[in-house]
Amino acid sequence: MYDRLPVQGIEAHIRLMNEGEAANLEPFGFDTGTPIDRIDQYNALMVLSKLDFPLEESLDPKSQATKYLDPTSKPLSKS
């Protein structure tokens, strides 16, 4: 059995990065109207902490780990 929380967090983060504010994140437990930056911060913290990154790095939006989390969630260019 695996921990579904990180999987759901990654899926929500991918949807958020690809669809922006239009993303429906209710299936992942977020209420309608929750600020996108709060969701982004929560997902980054959850994903990075599950990967055993230090709390300080997981919370800092300018940390190296957080800085590379968003681009890896976006689809690859089809060029």
All heavy atoms as a GROMACS GRO file, in nm:
protein
  622
    1MET      N    1   0.084  -0.117   0.000
    1MET     CA    2   0.000   0.000   0.000
    1MET      C    3   0.089   0.124   0.000
    1MET      O    4   0.195   0.126   0.060
    1MET     CB    5  -0.091  -0.001   0.122
    1MET     CG    6  -0.185   0.116   0.127
    1MET     SD    7  -0.309   0.105   0.255
    1MET     CE    8  -0.438   0.028   0.163
    2TYR      N    9   0.046   0.227  -0.071
    2TYR     CA   10   0.124   0.349  -0.080
    2TYR      C   11   0.048   0.466  -0.017
    2TYR      O   12  -0.072   0.459   0.003
    2TYR     CB   13   0.161   0.381  -0.225
    2TYR     CG   14   0.043   0.418  -0.312
    2TYR    CD1   15   0.011   0.551  -0.332
    2TYR    CD2   16  -0.035   0.322  -0.374
    2TYR    CE1   17  -0.097   0.587  -0.410
    2TYR    CE2   18  -0.144   0.357  -0.453
    2TYR     CZ   19  -0.173   0.490  -0.471
    2TYR     OH   20  -0.279   0.526  -0.549
    3ASP      N   21   0.122   0.570   0.011
    3ASP     CA   22   0.065   0.691   0.071
    3ASP      C   23   0.002   0.776  -0.040
    3ASP      O   24   0.072   0.826  -0.128
    3ASP     CB   25   0.176   0.768   0.142
    3ASP     CG   26   0.124   0.885   0.223
    3ASP    OD1   27   0.003   0.916   0.215
    3ASP    OD2   28   0.204   0.945   0.296
    4ARG      N   29  -0.130   0.791  -0.038
    4ARG     CA   30  -0.200   0.862  -0.144
    4ARG      C   31  -0.183   1.013  -0.134
    4ARG      O   32  -0.201   1.084  -0.233
    4ARG     CB   33  -0.349   0.829  -0.141
    4ARG     CG   34  -0.377   0.688  -0.184
    4ARG     CD   35  -0.523   0.654  -0.178
    4ARG     NE   36  -0.606   0.770  -0.208
    4ARG     CZ   37  -0.736   0.767  -0.214
    4ARG    NH1   38  -0.801   0.656  -0.192
    4ARG    NH2   39  -0.807   0.876  -0.241
    5LEU      N   40  -0.149   1.066  -0.018
    5LEU     CA   41  -0.138   1.210   0.000
    5LEU      C   42  -0.035   1.272  -0.095
    5LEU      O   43  -0.067   1.370  -0.163
    5LEU     CB   44  -0.106   1.244   0.146
    5LEU     CG   45  -0.104   1.392   0.181
    5LEU    CD1   46  -0.239   1.458   0.153
    5LEU    CD2   47  -0.066   1.412   0.325
    6PRO      N   48   0.087   1.220  -0.105
    6PRO     CA   49   0.181   1.282  -0.200
    6PRO      C   50   0.135   1.269  -0.345
    6PRO      O   51   0.154   1.361  -0.424
    6PRO     CB   52   0.311   1.207  -0.179
    6PRO     CG   53   0.292   1.114  -0.068
    6PRO     CD   54   0.148   1.115  -0.029
    7VAL      N   55   0.073   1.159  -0.380
    7VAL     CA   56   0.024   1.141  -0.517
    7VAL      C   57  -0.083   1.244  -0.548
    7VAL      O   58  -0.079   1.309  -0.653
    7VAL     CB   59  -0.029   0.997  -0.538
    7VAL    CG1   60  -0.094   0.982  -0.674
    7VAL    CG2   61   0.082   0.895  -0.521
    8GLN      N   62  -0.176   1.265  -0.457
    8GLN     CA   63  -0.280   1.365  -0.478
    8GLN      C   64  -0.221   1.506  -0.482
    8GLN      O   65  -0.265   1.590  -0.561
    8GLN     CB   66  -0.387   1.357  -0.369
    8GLN     CG   67  -0.477   1.238  -0.385
    8GLN     CD   68  -0.588   1.237  -0.281
    8GLN    OE1   69  -0.566   1.273  -0.166
    8GLN    NE2   70  -0.705   1.196  -0.322
    9GLY      N   71  -0.123   1.531  -0.398
    9GLY     CA   72  -0.058   1.662  -0.398
    9GLY      C   73   0.012   1.690  -0.530
    9GLY      O   74   0.003   1.801  -0.584
   10ILE      N   75   0.080   1.590  -0.582
   10ILE     CA   76   0.149   1.606  -0.711
   10ILE      C   77   0.047   1.625  -0.823
   10ILE      O   78   0.063   1.712  -0.908
   10ILE     CB   79   0.240   1.485  -0.739
   10ILE    CG1   80   0.357   1.486  -0.640
   10ILE    CG2   81   0.290   1.487  -0.882
   10ILE    CD1   82   0.437   1.359  -0.637
   11GLU      N   83  -0.060   1.547  -0.822
   11GLU     CA   84  -0.163   1.562  -0.925
   11GLU      C   85  -0.229   1.700  -0.918
   11GLU      O   86  -0.253   1.762  -1.021
   11GLU     CB   87  -0.267   1.452  -0.912
   11GLU     CG   88  -0.214   1.315  -0.953
   11GLU     CD   89  -0.313   1.203  -0.926
   11GLU    OE1   90  -0.421   1.228  -0.869
   11GLU    OE2   91  -0.280   1.089  -0.962
   12ALA      N   92  -0.256   1.748  -0.799
   12ALA     CA   93  -0.315   1.881  -0.783
   12ALA      C   94  -0.217   1.988  -0.831
   12ALA      O   95  -0.256   2.084  -0.897
   12ALA     CB   96  -0.354   1.906  -0.638
   13HIS      N   97  -0.090   1.970  -0.800
   13HIS     CA   98   0.011   2.068  -0.841
   13HIS      C   99   0.024   2.070  -0.993
   13HIS      O  100   0.033   2.177  -1.054
   13HIS     CB  101   0.145   2.035  -0.775
   13HIS     CG  102   0.236   2.152  -0.768
   13HIS    ND1  103   0.218   2.254  -0.679
   13HIS    CD2  104   0.344   2.186  -0.844
   13HIS    CE1  105   0.313   2.344  -0.697
   13HIS    NE2  106   0.390   2.305  -0.796
   14ILE      N  107   0.021   1.955  -1.056
   14ILE     CA  108   0.028   1.947  -1.201
   14ILE      C  109  -0.092   2.019  -1.263
   14ILE      O  110  -0.078   2.099  -1.356
   14ILE     CB  111   0.035   1.801  -1.249
   14ILE    CG1  112   0.172   1.742  -1.214
   14ILE    CG2  113   0.008   1.790  -1.399
   14ILE    CD1  114   0.181   1.592  -1.235
   15ARG      N  115  -0.210   1.993  -1.210
   15ARG     CA  116  -0.330   2.058  -1.262
   15ARG      C  117  -0.322   2.210  -1.243
   15ARG      O  118  -0.356   2.286  -1.333
   15ARG     CB  119  -0.455   2.003  -1.195
   15ARG     CG  120  -0.582   2.054  -1.260
   15ARG     CD  121  -0.705   1.992  -1.205
   15ARG     NE  122  -0.715   1.852  -1.244
   15ARG     CZ  123  -0.818   1.775  -1.214
   15ARG    NH1  124  -0.921   1.824  -1.146
   15ARG    NH2  125  -0.821   1.649  -1.251
   16LEU      N  126  -0.275   2.253  -1.128
   16LEU     CA  127  -0.262   2.394  -1.099
   16LEU      C  128  -0.163   2.461  -1.194
   16LEU      O  129  -0.190   2.568  -1.248
   16LEU     CB  130  -0.218   2.414  -0.954
   16LEU     CG  131  -0.198   2.557  -0.906
   16LEU    CD1  132  -0.330   2.633  -0.913
   16LEU    CD2  133  -0.145   2.556  -0.765
   17MET      N  134  -0.051   2.397  -1.219
   17MET     CA  135   0.051   2.455  -1.308
   17MET      C  136   0.003   2.461  -1.453
   17MET      O  137   0.038   2.551  -1.527
   17MET     CB  138   0.181   2.374  -1.302
   17MET     CG  139   0.255   2.386  -1.170
   17MET     SD  140   0.312   2.554  -1.136
   17MET     CE  141   0.190   2.612  -1.020
   18ASN      N  142  -0.078   2.366  -1.493
   18ASN     CA  143  -0.124   2.360  -1.632
   18ASN      C  144  -0.249   2.441  -1.659
   18ASN      O  145  -0.266   2.494  -1.768
   18ASN     CB  146  -0.148   2.215  -1.674
   18ASN     CG  147  -0.018   2.140  -1.683
   18ASN    OD1  148   0.076   2.185  -1.744
   18ASN    ND2  149  -0.012   2.024  -1.620
   19GLU      N  150  -0.338   2.453  -1.559
   19GLU     CA  151  -0.465   2.521  -1.581
   19GLU      C  152  -0.476   2.654  -1.508
   19GLU      O  153  -0.571   2.729  -1.532
   19GLU     CB  154  -0.580   2.428  -1.540
   19GLU     CG  155  -0.585   2.300  -1.619
   19GLU     CD  156  -0.692   2.204  -1.570
   19GLU    OE1  157  -0.788   2.248  -1.504
   19GLU    OE2  158  -0.678   2.084  -1.596
   20GLY      N  159  -0.386   2.681  -1.417
   20GLY     CA  160  -0.388   2.807  -1.343
   20GLY      C  161  -0.514   2.821  -1.259
   20GLY      O  162  -0.563   2.724  -1.202
   21GLU      N  163  -0.567   2.942  -1.254
   21GLU     CA  164  -0.683   2.970  -1.170
   21GLU      C  165  -0.809   2.898  -1.215
   21GLU      O  166  -0.905   2.888  -1.139
   21GLU     CB  167  -0.706   3.120  -1.161
   21GLU     CG  168  -0.591   3.190  -1.090
   21GLU     CD  169  -0.630   3.323  -1.033
   21GLU    OE1  170  -0.748   3.348  -1.009
   21GLU    OE2  171  -0.537   3.402  -1.010
   22ALA      N  172  -0.809   2.848  -1.339
   22ALA     CA  173  -0.926   2.776  -1.390
   22ALA      C  174  -0.930   2.632  -1.341
   22ALA      O  175  -1.028   2.561  -1.362
   22ALA     CB  176  -0.926   2.778  -1.543
   23ALA      N  177  -0.825   2.587  -1.274
   23ALA     CA  178  -0.817   2.448  -1.230
   23ALA      C  179  -0.922   2.416  -1.125
   23ALA      O  180  -0.944   2.494  -1.031
   23ALA     CB  181  -0.678   2.419  -1.172
   24ASN      N  182  -0.990   2.304  -1.142
   24ASN     CA  183  -1.085   2.255  -1.042
   24ASN      C  184  -1.008   2.166  -0.945
   24ASN      O  185  -0.973   2.053  -0.978
   24ASN     CB  186  -1.199   2.177  -1.109
   24ASN     CG  187  -1.294   2.119  -1.007
   24ASN    OD1  188  -1.291   2.153  -0.889
   24ASN    ND2  189  -1.379   2.029  -1.052
   25LEU      N  190  -0.984   2.215  -0.827
   25LEU     CA  191  -0.906   2.141  -0.728
   25LEU      C  192  -0.991   2.083  -0.617
   25LEU      O  193  -0.940   2.029  -0.520
   25LEU     CB  194  -0.795   2.230  -0.672
   25LEU     CG  195  -0.697   2.283  -0.778
   25LEU    CD1  196  -0.596   2.376  -0.714
   25LEU    CD2  197  -0.626   2.169  -0.848
   26GLU      N  198  -1.123   2.092  -0.631
   26GLU     CA  199  -1.213   2.034  -0.531
   26GLU      C  200  -1.192   1.883  -0.514
   26GLU      O  201  -1.198   1.835  -0.400
   26GLU     CB  202  -1.357   2.066  -0.565
   26GLU     CG  203  -1.394   2.210  -0.539
   26GLU     CD  204  -1.540   2.239  -0.568
   26GLU    OE1  205  -1.622   2.146  -0.570
   26GLU    OE2  206  -1.572   2.357  -0.589
   27PRO      N  207  -1.166   1.807  -0.622
   27PRO     CA  208  -1.144   1.663  -0.602
   27PRO      C  209  -1.022   1.633  -0.514
   27PRO      O  210  -1.007   1.523  -0.463
   27PRO     CB  211  -1.121   1.610  -0.744
   27PRO     CG  212  -1.183   1.709  -0.834
   27PRO     CD  213  -1.169   1.841  -0.764
   28PHE      N  214  -0.935   1.733  -0.496
   28PHE     CA  215  -0.816   1.714  -0.415
   28PHE      C  216  -0.833   1.770  -0.274
   28PHE      O  217  -0.739   1.776  -0.196
   28PHE     CB  218  -0.695   1.780  -0.484
   28PHE     CG  219  -0.670   1.726  -0.620
   28PHE    CD1  220  -0.708   1.796  -0.733
   28PHE    CD2  221  -0.612   1.601  -0.639
   28PHE    CE1  222  -0.686   1.748  -0.860
   28PHE    CE2  223  -0.590   1.550  -0.765
   28PHE     CZ  224  -0.627   1.622  -0.876
   29GLY      N  225  -0.955   1.814  -0.243
   29GLY     CA  226  -0.986   1.860  -0.108
   29GLY      C  227  -0.977   2.009  -0.085
   29GLY      O  228  -0.988   2.054   0.028
   30PHE      N  229  -0.956   2.087  -0.191
   30PHE     CA  230  -0.948   2.231  -0.177
   30PHE      C  231  -1.085   2.293  -0.202
   30PHE      O  232  -1.155   2.255  -0.294
   30PHE     CB  233  -0.846   2.291  -0.274
   30PHE     CG  234  -0.705   2.245  -0.246
   30PHE    CD1  235  -0.646   2.146  -0.322
   30PHE    CD2  236  -0.634   2.301  -0.142
   30PHE    CE1  237  -0.517   2.103  -0.296
   30PHE    CE2  238  -0.504   2.259  -0.115
   30PHE     CZ  239  -0.446   2.160  -0.192
   31ASP      N  240  -1.122   2.390  -0.119
   31ASP     CA  241  -1.249   2.461  -0.134
   31ASP      C  242  -1.242   2.557  -0.251
   31ASP      O  243  -1.136   2.614  -0.280
   31ASP     CB  244  -1.283   2.540  -0.008
   31ASP     CG  245  -1.312   2.451   0.111
   31ASP    OD1  246  -1.357   2.337   0.090
   31ASP    OD2  247  -1.288   2.495   0.225
   32THR      N  248  -1.355   2.578  -0.317
   32THR     CA  249  -1.364   2.677  -0.422
   32THR      C  250  -1.330   2.814  -0.362
   32THR      O  251  -1.378   2.848  -0.254
   32THR     CB  252  -1.506   2.680  -0.482
   32THR    OG1  253  -1.535   2.551  -0.534
   32THR    CG2  254  -1.517   2.783  -0.592
   33GLY      N  255  -1.248   2.890  -0.432
   33GLY     CA  256  -1.211   3.022  -0.384
   33GLY      C  257  -1.084   3.026  -0.300
   33GLY      O  258  -1.040   3.134  -0.260
   34THR      N  259  -1.024   2.909  -0.273
   34THR     CA  260  -0.898   2.909  -0.200
   34THR      C  261  -0.793   2.979  -0.286
   34THR      O  262  -0.780   2.946  -0.404
   34THR     CB  263  -0.852   2.765  -0.168
   34THR    OG1  264  -0.953   2.698  -0.094
   34THR    CG2  265  -0.722   2.765  -0.089
   35PRO      N  266  -0.719   3.076  -0.230
   35PRO     CA  267  -0.619   3.146  -0.310
   35PRO      C  268  -0.516   3.050  -0.370
   35PRO      O  269  -0.465   2.960  -0.302
   35PRO     CB  270  -0.553   3.242  -0.211
   35PRO     CG  271  -0.654   3.258  -0.101
   35PRO     CD  272  -0.727   3.126  -0.094
   36ILE      N  273  -0.486   3.071  -0.498
   36ILE     CA  274  -0.394   2.984  -0.571
   36ILE      C  275  -0.256   2.980  -0.504
   36ILE      O  276  -0.195   2.874  -0.495
   36ILE     CB  277  -0.381   3.029  -0.718
   36ILE    CG1  278  -0.517   3.017  -0.789
   36ILE    CG2  279  -0.273   2.953  -0.792
   36ILE    CD1  280  -0.572   2.876  -0.797
   37ASP      N  281  -0.208   3.094  -0.456
   37ASP     CA  282  -0.075   3.095  -0.394
   37ASP      C  283  -0.072   3.009  -0.268
   37ASP      O  284   0.030   2.947  -0.238
   37ASP     CB  285  -0.027   3.237  -0.366
   37ASP     CG  286  -0.117   3.316  -0.274
   37ASP    OD1  287  -0.238   3.288  -0.269
   37ASP    OD2  288  -0.066   3.408  -0.206
   38ARG      N  289  -0.183   3.002  -0.194
   38ARG     CA  290  -0.189   2.916  -0.075
   38ARG      C  291  -0.186   2.768  -0.114
   38ARG      O  292  -0.122   2.686  -0.049
   38ARG     CB  293  -0.314   2.946   0.007
   38ARG     CG  294  -0.322   3.086   0.062
   38ARG     CD  295  -0.220   3.110   0.168
   38ARG     NE  296  -0.253   3.028   0.283
   38ARG     CZ  297  -0.183   3.024   0.394
   38ARG    NH1  298  -0.077   3.099   0.406
   38ARG    NH2  299  -0.217   2.948   0.493
   39ILE      N  300  -0.259   2.735  -0.220
   39ILE     CA  301  -0.259   2.596  -0.268
   39ILE      C  302  -0.120   2.558  -0.317
   39ILE      O  303  -0.069   2.450  -0.286
   39ILE     CB  304  -0.364   2.577  -0.380
   39ILE    CG1  305  -0.504   2.598  -0.324
   39ILE    CG2  306  -0.351   2.439  -0.444
   39ILE    CD1  307  -0.614   2.602  -0.430
   40ASP      N  308  -0.058   2.648  -0.392
   40ASP     CA  309   0.077   2.624  -0.444
   40ASP      C  310   0.175   2.603  -0.329
   40ASP      O  311   0.254   2.510  -0.330
   40ASP     CB  312   0.119   2.741  -0.531
   40ASP     CG  313   0.251   2.718  -0.600
   40ASP    OD1  314   0.275   2.605  -0.649
   40ASP    OD2  315   0.332   2.813  -0.608
   41GLN      N  316   0.166   2.688  -0.227
   41GLN     CA  317   0.255   2.676  -0.112
   41GLN      C  318   0.231   2.546  -0.036
   41GLN      O  319   0.325   2.477   0.002
   41GLN     CB  320   0.235   2.796  -0.018
   41GLN     CG  321   0.325   2.795   0.102
   41GLN     CD  322   0.298   2.912   0.195
   41GLN    OE1  323   0.188   2.966   0.199
   41GLN    NE2  324   0.398   2.951   0.270
   42TYR      N  325   0.106   2.510  -0.016
   42TYR     CA  326   0.072   2.386   0.054
   42TYR      C  327   0.125   2.265  -0.022
   42TYR      O  328   0.186   2.175   0.035
   42TYR     CB  329  -0.079   2.373   0.074
   42TYR     CG  330  -0.119   2.237   0.123
   42TYR    CD1  331  -0.105   2.202   0.256
   42TYR    CD2  332  -0.167   2.140   0.034
   42TYR    CE1  333  -0.139   2.076   0.301
   42TYR    CE2  334  -0.201   2.013   0.079
   42TYR     CZ  335  -0.187   1.982   0.212
   42TYR     OH  336  -0.219   1.856   0.255
   43ASN      N  337   0.101   2.261  -0.154
   43ASN     CA  338   0.145   2.147  -0.233
   43ASN      C  339   0.297   2.135  -0.235
   43ASN      O  340   0.351   2.025  -0.223
   43ASN     CB  341   0.092   2.156  -0.376
   43ASN     CG  342  -0.052   2.112  -0.385
   43ASN    OD1  343  -0.100   2.035  -0.304
   43ASN    ND2  344  -0.122   2.162  -0.484
   44ALA      N  345   0.366   2.247  -0.249
   44ALA     CA  346   0.512   2.243  -0.247
   44ALA      C  347   0.562   2.190  -0.113
   44ALA      O  348   0.649   2.103  -0.108
   44ALA     CB  349   0.569   2.382  -0.274
   45LEU      N  350   0.504   2.239  -0.003
   45LEU     CA  351   0.544   2.191   0.130
   45LEU      C  352   0.519   2.041   0.144
   45LEU      O  353   0.606   1.966   0.188
   45LEU     CB  354   0.468   2.267   0.238
   45LEU     CG  355   0.482   2.212   0.380
   45LEU    CD1  356   0.627   2.220   0.427
   45LEU    CD2  357   0.390   2.284   0.475
   46MET      N  358   0.400   1.996   0.104
   46MET     CA  359   0.366   1.856   0.121
   46MET      C  360   0.455   1.766   0.035
   46MET      O  361   0.510   1.668   0.082
   46MET     CB  362   0.218   1.836   0.085
   46MET     CG  363   0.161   1.703   0.126
   46MET     SD  364   0.192   1.570   0.009
   46MET     CE  365   0.132   1.644  -0.140
   47VAL      N  366   0.473   1.801  -0.091
   47VAL     CA  367   0.552   1.718  -0.182
   47VAL      C  368   0.697   1.714  -0.136
   47VAL      O  369   0.757   1.606  -0.122
   47VAL     CB  370   0.541   1.769  -0.327
   47VAL    CG1  371   0.642   1.701  -0.417
   47VAL    CG2  372   0.400   1.748  -0.380
   48LEU      N  373   0.756   1.830  -0.110
   48LEU     CA  374   0.897   1.834  -0.072
   48LEU      C  375   0.923   1.772   0.065
   48LEU      O  376   1.025   1.705   0.084
   48LEU     CB  377   0.949   1.978  -0.078
   48LEU     CG  378   0.952   2.039  -0.218
   48LEU    CD1  379   0.988   2.187  -0.211
   48LEU    CD2  380   1.047   1.964  -0.309
   49SER      N  381   0.832   1.790   0.159
   49SER     CA  382   0.853   1.729   0.290
   49SER      C  383   0.842   1.577   0.283
   49SER      O  384   0.914   1.506   0.352
   49SER     CB  385   0.758   1.787   0.395
   49SER     OG  386   0.624   1.757   0.364
   50LYS      N  387   0.752   1.527   0.196
   50LYS     CA  388   0.742   1.381   0.178
   50LYS      C  389   0.868   1.325   0.113
   50LYS      O  390   0.899   1.207   0.128
   50LYS     CB  391   0.620   1.345   0.093
   50LYS     CG  392   0.490   1.358   0.166
   50LYS     CD  393   0.479   1.250   0.270
   50LYS     CE  394   0.341   1.252   0.334
   50LYS     NZ  395   0.323   1.142   0.428
   51LEU      N  396   0.940   1.410   0.040
   51LEU     CA  397   1.066   1.368  -0.023
   51LEU      C  398   1.184   1.395   0.069
   51LEU      O  399   1.299   1.389   0.027
   51LEU     CB  400   1.084   1.442  -0.156
   51LEU     CG  401   0.984   1.405  -0.265
   51LEU    CD1  402   1.000   1.497  -0.385
   51LEU    CD2  403   0.998   1.259  -0.306
   52ASP      N  404   1.155   1.425   0.196
   52ASP     CA  405   1.255   1.446   0.301
   52ASP      C  406   1.343   1.570   0.283
   52ASP      O  407   1.457   1.571   0.327
   52ASP     CB  408   1.343   1.321   0.320
   52ASP     CG  409   1.264   1.204   0.375
   52ASP    OD1  410   1.171   1.228   0.454
   52ASP    OD2  411   1.295   1.089   0.339
   53PHE      N  412   1.290   1.673   0.216
   53PHE     CA  413   1.361   1.800   0.212
   53PHE      C  414   1.343   1.867   0.347
   53PHE      O  415   1.239   1.851   0.412
   53PHE     CB  416   1.306   1.890   0.102
   53PHE     CG  417   1.358   1.854  -0.035
   53PHE    CD1  418   1.299   1.754  -0.108
   53PHE    CD2  419   1.467   1.922  -0.088
   53PHE    CE1  420   1.346   1.721  -0.234
   53PHE    CE2  421   1.515   1.889  -0.214
   53PHE     CZ  422   1.454   1.789  -0.287
   54PRO      N  423   1.440   1.946   0.391
   54PRO     CA  424   1.425   2.018   0.518
   54PRO      C  425   1.305   2.113   0.513
   54PRO      O  426   1.272   2.167   0.408
   54PRO     CB  427   1.556   2.097   0.530
   54PRO     CG  428   1.651   2.033   0.435
   54PRO     CD  429   1.569   1.970   0.327
   55LEU      N  430   1.242   2.132   0.626
   55LEU     CA  431   1.124   2.217   0.636
   55LEU      C  432   1.152   2.359   0.584
   55LEU      O  433   1.070   2.415   0.512
   55LEU     CB  434   1.074   2.223   0.781
   55LEU     CG  435   0.946   2.301   0.805
   55LEU    CD1  436   0.830   2.239   0.728
   55LEU    CD2  437   0.914   2.304   0.954
   56GLU      N  438   1.267   2.414   0.619
   56GLU     CA  439   1.300   2.549   0.576
   56GLU      C  440   1.303   2.559   0.424
   56GLU      O  441   1.257   2.656   0.365
   56GLU     CB  442   1.436   2.594   0.632
   56GLU     CG  443   1.440   2.603   0.783
   56GLU     CD  444   1.457   2.466   0.850
   56GLU    OE1  445   1.511   2.372   0.788
   56GLU    OE2  446   1.413   2.453   0.965
   57GLU      N  447   1.356   2.458   0.357
   57GLU     CA  448   1.364   2.459   0.211
   57GLU      C  449   1.226   2.435   0.150
   57GLU      O  450   1.192   2.492   0.046
   57GLU     CB  451   1.463   2.354   0.162
   57GLU     CG  452   1.490   2.365   0.015
   57GLU     CD  453   1.613   2.288  -0.027
   57GLU    OE1  454   1.688   2.239   0.058
   57GLU    OE2  455   1.632   2.278  -0.149
   58SER      N  456   1.146   2.352   0.213
   58SER     CA  457   1.012   2.322   0.162
   58SER      C  458   0.919   2.442   0.173
   58SER      O  459   0.828   2.457   0.093
   58SER     CB  460   0.951   2.205   0.241
   58SER     OG  461   1.030   2.090   0.226
   59LEU      N  462   0.941   2.528   0.271
   59LEU     CA  463   0.856   2.645   0.292
   59LEU      C  464   0.900   2.767   0.213
   59LEU      O  465   0.821   2.858   0.190
   59LEU     CB  466   0.853   2.682   0.441
   59LEU     CG  467   0.771   2.591   0.530
   59LEU    CD1  468   0.795   2.626   0.677
   59LEU    CD2  469   0.624   2.600   0.496
   60ASP      N  470   1.024   2.770   0.170
   60ASP     CA  471   1.079   2.888   0.104
   60ASP      C  472   1.052   2.882  -0.046
   60ASP      O  473   1.107   2.798  -0.116
   60ASP     CB  474   1.230   2.896   0.129
   60ASP     CG  475   1.294   3.019   0.068
   60ASP    OD1  476   1.222   3.103   0.010
   60ASP    OD2  477   1.417   3.031   0.081
   61PRO      N  478   0.966   2.972  -0.100
   61PRO     CA  479   0.936   2.969  -0.243
   61PRO      C  480   1.056   3.002  -0.330
   61PRO      O  481   1.055   2.978  -0.450
   61PRO     CB  482   0.826   3.074  -0.260
   61PRO     CG  483   0.830   3.158  -0.139
   61PRO     CD  484   0.894   3.077  -0.030
   62LYS      N  485   1.164   3.053  -0.270
   62LYS     CA  486   1.285   3.085  -0.347
   62LYS      C  487   1.394   2.979  -0.332
   62LYS      O  488   1.502   2.994  -0.387
   62LYS     CB  489   1.338   3.221  -0.305
   62LYS     CG  490   1.241   3.334  -0.339
   62LYS     CD  491   1.294   3.467  -0.297
   62LYS     CE  492   1.189   3.574  -0.328
   62LYS     NZ  493   1.227   3.704  -0.283
   63SER      N  494   1.366   2.870  -0.260
   63SER     CA  495   1.465   2.765  -0.242
   63SER      C  496   1.487   2.692  -0.374
   63SER      O  497   1.403   2.695  -0.464
   63SER     CB  498   1.423   2.666  -0.134
   63SER     OG  499   1.318   2.583  -0.182
   64GLN      N  500   1.599   2.626  -0.388
   64GLN     CA  501   1.630   2.553  -0.510
   64GLN      C  502   1.526   2.445  -0.539
   64GLN      O  503   1.482   2.429  -0.652
   64GLN     CB  504   1.770   2.490  -0.501
   64GLN     CG  505   1.882   2.590  -0.506
   64GLN     CD  506   1.886   2.664  -0.638
   64GLN    OE1  507   1.871   2.607  -0.744
   64GLN    NE2  508   1.904   2.795  -0.631
   65ALA      N  509   1.485   2.373  -0.437
   65ALA     CA  510   1.388   2.264  -0.456
   65ALA      C  511   1.253   2.318  -0.501
   65ALA      O  512   1.193   2.268  -0.597
   65ALA     CB  513   1.372   2.182  -0.328
   66THR      N  514   1.204   2.421  -0.434
   66THR     CA  515   1.074   2.479  -0.469
   66THR      C  516   1.081   2.545  -0.606
   66THR      O  517   0.986   2.536  -0.684
   66THR     CB  518   1.031   2.581  -0.363
   66THR    OG1  519   1.030   2.517  -0.235
   66THR    CG2  520   0.893   2.634  -0.390
   67LYS      N  521   1.192   2.607  -0.636
   67LYS     CA  522   1.210   2.676  -0.764
   67LYS      C  523   1.195   2.580  -0.882
   67LYS      O  524   1.145   2.619  -0.987
   67LYS     CB  525   1.346   2.744  -0.766
   67LYS     CG  526   1.368   2.834  -0.886
   67LYS     CD  527   1.490   2.921  -0.866
   67LYS     CE  528   1.613   2.853  -0.920
   67LYS     NZ  529   1.732   2.938  -0.916
   68TYR      N  530   1.236   2.456  -0.865
   68TYR     CA  531   1.230   2.361  -0.976
   68TYR      C  532   1.105   2.273  -0.974
   68TYR      O  533   1.082   2.198  -1.067
   68TYR     CB  534   1.357   2.275  -0.978
   68TYR     CG  535   1.477   2.357  -1.016
   68TYR    CD1  536   1.575   2.388  -0.923
   68TYR    CD2  537   1.491   2.408  -1.145
   68TYR    CE1  538   1.684   2.465  -0.957
   68TYR    CE2  539   1.599   2.485  -1.180
   68TYR     CZ  540   1.696   2.514  -1.085
   68TYR     OH  541   1.803   2.591  -1.119
   69LEU      N  542   1.024   2.281  -0.871
   69LEU     CA  543   0.904   2.199  -0.861
   69LEU      C  544   0.799   2.242  -0.964
   69LEU      O  545   0.740   2.158  -1.032
   69LEU     CB  546   0.845   2.206  -0.720
   69LEU     CG  547   0.724   2.117  -0.692
   69LEU    CD1  548   0.761   1.970  -0.711
   69LEU    CD2  549   0.674   2.142  -0.552
   70ASP      N  550   0.775   2.372  -0.980
   70ASP     CA  551   0.674   2.421  -1.073
   70ASP      C  552   0.705   2.386  -1.218
   70ASP      O  553   0.620   2.332  -1.288
   70ASP     CB  554   0.654   2.571  -1.058
   70ASP     CG  555   0.586   2.607  -0.925
   70ASP    OD1  556   0.539   2.514  -0.855
   70ASP    OD2  557   0.579   2.726  -0.894
   71PRO      N  558   0.826   2.413  -1.269
   71PRO     CA  559   0.853   2.379  -1.409
   71PRO      C  560   0.843   2.229  -1.438
   71PRO      O  561   0.804   2.191  -1.547
   71PRO     CB  562   0.996   2.429  -1.432
   71PRO     CG  563   1.020   2.530  -1.327
   71PRO     CD  564   0.937   2.489  -1.209
   72THR      N  565   0.874   2.144  -1.342
   72THR     CA  566   0.864   2.001  -1.367
   72THR      C  567   0.720   1.956  -1.373
   72THR      O  568   0.692   1.846  -1.421
   72THR     CB  569   0.940   1.918  -1.260
   72THR    OG1  570   0.886   1.948  -1.132
   72THR    CG2  571   1.088   1.948  -1.262
   73SER      N  572   0.628   2.039  -1.325
   73SER     CA  573   0.486   2.004  -1.328
   73SER      C  574   0.417   2.048  -1.456
   73SER      O  575   0.304   2.011  -1.481
   73SER     CB  576   0.413   2.069  -1.210
   73SER     OG  577   0.468   2.023  -1.089
   74LYS      N  578   0.485   2.129  -1.536
   74LYS     CA  579   0.425   2.179  -1.660
   74LYS      C  580   0.451   2.080  -1.774
   74LYS      O  581   0.551   2.008  -1.773
   74LYS     CB  582   0.483   2.315  -1.694
   74LYS     CG  583   0.441   2.422  -1.594
   74LYS     CD  584   0.490   2.557  -1.634
   74LYS     CE  585   0.443   2.659  -1.532
   74LYS     NZ  586   0.486   2.793  -1.563
   75PRO      N  587   0.360   2.077  -1.871
   75PRO     CA  588   0.379   1.983  -1.981
   75PRO      C  589   0.500   2.021  -2.066
   75PRO      O  590   0.538   2.138  -2.072
   75PRO     CB  591   0.250   1.995  -2.062
   75PRO     CG  592   0.199   2.132  -2.029
   75PRO     CD  593   0.242   2.159  -1.886
   76LEU      N  594   0.558   1.922  -2.130
   76LEU     CA  595   0.671   1.946  -2.219
   76LEU      C  596   0.624   2.016  -2.345
   76LEU      O  597   0.514   1.993  -2.393
   76LEU     CB  598   0.739   1.814  -2.256
   76LEU     CG  599   0.801   1.737  -2.140
   76LEU    CD1  600   0.853   1.603  -2.190
   76LEU    CD2  601   0.914   1.816  -2.077
   77SER      N  602   0.708   2.099  -2.400
   77SER     CA  603   0.677   2.167  -2.525
   77SER      C  604   0.667   2.064  -2.637
   77SER      O  605   0.742   1.968  -2.642
   77SER     CB  606   0.787   2.268  -2.556
   77SER     OG  607   0.770   2.320  -2.684
   78LYS      N  608   0.574   2.085  -2.728
   78LYS     CA  609   0.555   1.991  -2.839
   78LYS      C  610   0.620   2.043  -2.966
   78LYS      O  611   0.572   2.022  -3.075
   78LYS     CB  612   0.406   1.968  -2.862
   78LYS     CG  613   0.341   1.899  -2.746
   78LYS     CD  614   0.197   1.873  -2.771
   78LYS     CE  615   0.137   1.804  -2.650
   78LYS     NZ  616  -0.002   1.774  -2.666
   79SER      N  617   0.732   2.111  -2.953
   79SER     CA  618   0.800   2.164  -3.072
   79SER      C  619   0.904   2.069  -3.124
   79SER      O  620   0.940   1.974  -3.070
   79SER     CB  621   0.862   2.299  -3.043
   79SER     OG  622   0.927   2.305  -2.920
   0.00000   0.00000   0.00000
